[in-house]
Amino acid sequence: MSIASIGNERMRAFLPTQDMARSRGFYAALGFRKVLDGEVVIFDTGSGGIILQDRYQQDWAENCMLQLLVDDLDAWWAHIVSLDLAGRFGVQPPREPAMQPWGLRVAYLFDPAGVLWHVAQRRPGDGQA
């Protein structure tokens, strides 16, 4: 067995923030579970998570993208719309779900630093993509 196939690993991406309090509030509103709030803020969701850091570089933030695969994109979209993210956090308005050429139905949202999230409907019978 190779070290890469143990199966209990967790991946967390470091994300930039311009305003830590605003980013913390944004991810809490989405329903991510905060597991650490200190020099960095760690949120978990599903089998992964994010680490908010008090660092910002515009090029990095505006070219950073993450994908969140969900079982029910319509339910997620209703949740996203109910949060009024643009009004509450000053972010770009989310973009409603649409089928993409690569075969996934995706909604898009931007965090307060400009990070783009692809919230995608998981393919039936496929736990991975």
NUDO-477581 format. One line per field, with one value per atom (N, C-alpha, C): residue number from 0; residue in one letter; x, y, z. Coordinates in steps of 0.2 Angstrom, whole numbers, always signed. Last residue first. Example, Ala and Ser with C-alpha at 12.3 -4.5 7.8 and 13.67 -1.06 7.14 Angstrom:
resi = [1, 1, 1, 0, 0, 0]
resn = [s, s, s, a, a, a]
u = [+64, +68, +64, +66, +62, +66]
v = [-11, -5, +0, -28, -22, -16]
w = [+35, +36, +39, +39, +39, +39]
//
This chain:
resi = [128, 128, 128, 127, 127, 127, 126, 126, 126, 125, 125, 125, 124, 124, 124, 123, 123, 123, 122, 122, 122, 121, 121, 121, 120, 120, 120, 119, 119, 119, 118, 118, 118, 117, 117, 117, 116, 116, 116, 115, 115, 115, 114, 114, 114, 113, 113, 113, 112, 112, 112, 111, 111, 111, 110, 110, 110, 109, 109, 109, 108, 108, 108, 107, 107, 107, 106, 106, 106, 105, 105, 105, 104, 104, 104, 103, 103, 103, 102, 102, 102, 101, 101, 101, 100, 100, 100, 99, 99, 99, 98, 98, 98, 97, 97, 97, 96, 96, 96, 95, 95, 95, 94, 94, 94, 93, 93, 93, 92, 92, 92, 91, 91, 91, 90, 90, 90, 89, 89, 89, 88, 88, 88, 87, 87, 87, 86, 86, 86, 85, 85, 85, 84, 84, 84, 83, 83, 83, 82, 82, 82, 81, 81, 81, 80, 80, 80, 79, 79, 79, 78, 78, 78, 77, 77, 77, 76, 76, 76, 75, 75, 75, 74, 74, 74, 73, 73, 73, 72, 72, 72, 71, 71, 71, 70, 70, 70, 69, 69, 69, 68, 68, 68, 67, 67, 67, 66, 66, 66, 65, 65, 65, 64, 64, 64, 63, 63, 63, 62, 62, 62, 61, 61, 61, 60, 60, 60, 59, 59, 59, 58, 58, 58, 57, 57, 57, 56, 56, 56, 55, 55, 55, 54, 54, 54, 53, 53, 53, 52, 52, 52, 51, 51, 51, 50, 50, 50, 49, 49, 49, 48, 48, 48, 47, 47, 47, 46, 46, 46, 45, 45, 45, 44, 44, 44, 43, 43, 43, 42, 42, 42, 41, 41, 41, 40, 40, 40, 39, 39, 39, 38, 38, 38, 37, 37, 37, 36, 36, 36, 35, 35, 35, 34, 34, 34, 33, 33, 33, 32, 32, 32, 31, 31, 31, 30, 30, 30, 29, 29, 29, 28, 28, 28, 27, 27, 27, 26, 26, 26, 25, 25, 25, 24, 24, 24, 23, 23, 23, 22, 22, 22, 21, 21, 21, 20, 20, 20, 19, 19, 19, 18, 18, 18, 17, 17, 17, 16, 16, 16, 15, 15, 15, 14, 14, 14, 13, 13, 13, 12, 12, 12, 11, 11, 11, 10, 10, 10, 9, 9, 9, 8, 8, 8, 7, 7, 7, 6, 6, 6, 5, 5, 5, 4, 4, 4, 3, 3, 3, 2, 2, 2, 1, 1, 1, 0, 0, 0]
resn = [a, a, a, q, q, q, g, g, g, d, d, d, g, g, g, p, p, p, r, r, r, r, r, r, q, q, q, a, a, a, v, v, v, h, h, h, w, w, w, l, l, l, v, v, v, g, g, g, a, a, a, p, p, p, d, d, d, f, f, f, l, l, l, y, y, y, a, a, a, v, v, v, r, r, r, l, l, l, g, g, g, w, w, w, p, p, p, q, q, q, m, m, m, a, a, a, p, p, p, e, e, e, r, r, r, p, p, p, p, p, p, q, q, q, v, v, v, g, g, g, f, f, f, r, r, r, g, g, g, a, a, a, l, l, l, d, d, d, l, l, l, s, s, s, v, v, v, i, i, i, h, h, h, a, a, a, w, w, w, w, w, w, a, a, a, d, d, d, l, l, l, d, d, d, d, d, d, v, v, v, l, l, l, l, l, l, q, q, q, l, l, l, m, m, m, c, c, c, n, n, n, e, e, e, a, a, a, w, w, w, d, d, d, q, q, q, q, q, q, y, y, y, r, r, r, d, d, d, q, q, q, l, l, l, i, i, i, i, i, i, g, g, g, g, g, g, s, s, s, g, g, g, t, t, t, d, d, d, f, f, f, i, i, i, v, v, v, v, v, v, e, e, e, g, g, g, d, d, d, l, l, l, v, v, v, k, k, k, r, r, r, f, f, f, g, g, g, l, l, l, a, a, a, a, a, a, y, y, y, f, f, f, g, g, g, r, r, r, s, s, s, r, r, r, a, a, a, m, m, m, d, d, d, q, q, q, t, t, t, p, p, p, l, l, l, f, f, f, a, a, a, r, r, r, m, m, m, r, r, r, e, e, e, n, n, n, g, g, g, i, i, i, s, s, s, a, a, a, i, i, i, s, s, s, m, m, m]
u = [-84, -84, -91, -86, -80, -81, -97, -95, -89, -109, -102, -100, -122, -118, -111, -124, -127, -123, -112, -115, -118, -116, -112, -116, -116, -121, -116, -105, -107, -112, -100, -104, -107, -85, -90, -94, -80, -82, -87, -67, -72, -74, -62, -61, -67, -63, -63, -62, -64, -58, -58, -77, -76, -69, -81, -80, -78, -94, -87, -87, -101, -101, -94, -111, -105, -106, -117, -118, -111, -118, -113, -117, -118, -122, -119, -106, -108, -113, -101, -105, -108, -93, -89, -94, -102, -100, -96, -114, -108, -106, -130, -126, -120, -131, -132, -128, -137, -135, -136, -133, -137, -135, -120, -123, -127, -121, -120, -123, -114, -119, -118, -98, -102, -108, -100, -97, -101, -105, -102, -98, -111, -104, -101, -125, -122, -115, -128, -130, -126, -122, -120, -122, -129, -122, -120, -142, -141, -134, -147, -141, -140, -155, -158, -153, -146, -150, -153, -140, -136, -140, -152, -148, -144, -155, -160, -157, -143, -144, -150, -144, -139, -140, -155, -156, -150, -150, -155, -156, -140, -138, -144, -137, -143, -141, -124, -129, -135, -109, -115, -120, -93, -98, -103, -85, -88, -94, -69, -75, -78, -61, -62, -69, -49, -55, -55, -40, -41, -48, -38, -37, -38, -40, -45, -43, -30, -37, -41, -18, -19, -27, -20, -19, -21, -20, -26, -26, -17, -13, -19, -16, -20, -16, -19, -14, -19, -23, -23, -18, -32, -26, -27, -43, -42, -36, -43, -39, -39, -56, -52, -48, -59, -60, -56, -67, -61, -63, -78, -72, -66, -89, -88, -82, -80, -86, -85, -72, -73, -79, -61, -68, -68, -50, -51, -58, -41, -47, -49, -26, -29, -36, -25, -21, -23, -41, -35, -32, -52, -52, -46, -57, -52, -52, -68, -65, -59, -84, -78, -75, -92, -91, -84, -102, -96, -95, -113, -114, -108, -113, -114, -115, -109, -116, -117, -96, -100, -108, -91, -91, -95, -94, -96, -96, -87, -94, -97, -74, -76, -84, -73, -73, -75, -75, -80, -80, -63, -70, -75, -53, -54, -61, -52, -55, -57, -45, -44, -46, -38, -43, -41, -35, -33, -39, -34, -37, -35, -27, -26, -30, -37, -34, -33, -35, -38, -34, -39, -36, -40, -36, -40, -36, -35, -32, -37, -38, -40, -38, -32, -39, -42, -19, -22, -29, -13, -19, -22, +0, -6, -12, +8, +6, +1, +3, +7, +4, +4, +0, +4]
v = [+65, +71, +72, +56, +59, +66, +47, +51, +56, +45, +46, +50, +43, +37, +38, +58, +53, +46, +71, +67, +61, +85, +79, +74, +101, +95, +89, +113, +109, +103, +129, +124, +120, +136, +132, +127, +152, +145, +142, +163, +160, +153, +176, +169, +166, +189, +188, +181, +191, +192, +191, +186, +194, +195, +175, +176, +184, +171, +174, +176, +157, +163, +165, +148, +152, +157, +132, +139, +142, +119, +123, +130, +103, +109, +113, +96, +97, +104, +95, +91, +91, +105, +99, +94, +116, +111, +105, +116, +118, +113, +122, +116, +119, +132, +131, +125, +142, +135, +135, +160, +154, +148, +168, +166, +159, +180, +173, +172, +197, +192, +185, +200, +200, +195, +206, +202, +202, +212, +216, +212, +205, +205, +209, +208, +207, +207, +209, +214, +214, +196, +203, +209, +187, +187, +194, +183, +189, +191, +170, +173, +181, +164, +167, +171, +160, +165, +168, +148, +154, +160, +140, +143, +149, +138, +141, +144, +131, +137, +141, +120, +124, +131, +114, +116, +121, +112, +116, +119, +103, +110, +114, +90, +94, +101, +86, +81, +84, +95, +94, +89, +100, +96, +94, +115, +111, +107, +121, +117, +114, +136, +130, +127, +147, +144, +138, +162, +156, +154, +174, +168, +162, +184, +184, +178, +181, +180, +179, +184, +177, +176, +197, +192, +185, +203, +203, +198, +195, +198, +197, +194, +196, +198, +187, +189, +190, +179, +187, +189, +165, +168, +176, +151, +159, +161, +136, +140, +147, +124, +130, +133, +106, +113, +118, +90, +95, +101, +82, +79, +84, +95, +88, +85, +108, +106, +99, +118, +112, +111, +132, +130, +123, +141, +135, +133, +156, +153, +147, +160, +158, +156, +165, +168, +167, +159, +162, +166, +147, +154, +157, +131, +135, +142, +127, +122, +126, +130, +133, +129, +124, +123, +125, +133, +129, +129, +141, +134, +130, +153, +148, +141, +160, +161, +155, +157, +155, +155, +164, +156, +153, +177, +174, +167, +179, +179, +176, +178, +173, +173, +189, +182, +177, +199, +199, +192, +197, +197, +196, +199, +193, +192, +206, +208, +201, +200, +207, +209, +183, +188, +195, +168, +175, +178, +151, +156, +163, +135, +142, +147, +120, +125, +132, +104, +111, +116, +87, +93, +99, +73, +79, +84, +55, +61, +67, +42, +46, +53, +34, +35, +39, +29, +27, +28, +31, +28, +25, +37, +41, +37, +27, +31, +36, +11, +17, +22, -6, +0, +6]
w = [-44, -49, -52, -33, -34, -38, -32, -26, -27, -43, -43, -37, -44, -44, -44, -54, -50, -50, -50, -55, -51, -40, -41, -46, -45, -43, -45, -37, -43, -41, -36, -32, -37, -37, -41, -37, -31, -29, -35, -32, -36, -33, -22, -23, -26, -17, -24, -26, -4, -7, -14, -1, +0, -3, -14, -7, -7, -26, -25, -17, -35, -30, -28, -46, -45, -39, -50, -48, -46, -63, -58, -56, -69, -67, -62, -80, -73, -73, -93, -90, -83, -99, -96, -93, -101, -107, -105, -88, -91, -97, -83, -86, -90, -69, -76, -78, -55, -58, -66, -55, -54, -58, -46, -53, -52, -33, -36, -42, -35, -34, -37, -26, -32, -31, -9, -14, -21, +3, -2, -8, +12, +13, +7, +11, +18, +18, -3, +2, +8, -8, -10, -6, +0, +1, -2, +4, +2, +3, +8, +12, +10, -1, +5, +9, -11, -12, -6, -4, -6, -7, -3, +3, +1, -16, -12, -6, -19, -23, -19, -12, -10, -13, -18, -11, -9, -31, -30, -23, -29, -30, -30, -19, -21, -22, -17, -19, -22, -22, -18, -21, -22, -25, -20, -24, -19, -23, -30, -32, -25, -32, -28, -30, -38, -38, -34, -40, -35, -36, -45, -50, -46, -36, -41, -46, -27, -25, -31, -35, -32, -30, -38, -43, -40, -24, -29, -34, -10, -16, -21, +8, +2, -4, +23, +18, +12, +35, +34, +29, +29, +32, +31, +32, +30, +33, +25, +30, +28, +22, +20, +26, +18, +22, +19, +17, +16, +20, +18, +20, +19, +23, +21, +23, +29, +26, +22, +41, +38, +34, +43, +42, +39, +53, +49, +49, +52, +54, +49, +61, +55, +57, +74, +69, +62, +76, +80, +74, +77, +76, +80, +71, +74, +72, +65, +69, +73, +58, +61, +66, +45, +52, +54, +33, +35, +42, +31, +34, +35, +25, +21, +24, +37, +34, +29, +38, +43, +41, +27, +27, +33, +31, +25, +25, +43, +43, +37, +38, +43, +43, +30, +27, +32, +39, +34, +31, +47, +50, +45, +38, +41, +44, +23, +29, +33, +13, +14, +21, +13, +15, +15, +4, +6, +9, +9, +5, +8, +8, +11, +7, +9, +5, +9, +15, +16, +12, +15, +12, +14, +24, +24, +20, +24, +23, +23, +25, +30, +30, +16, +15, +21, +10, +17, +18, -2, -2, +5, -1, -4, -3, +3, +8, +5, -4, -5, +1, +0, +0, +0]
//
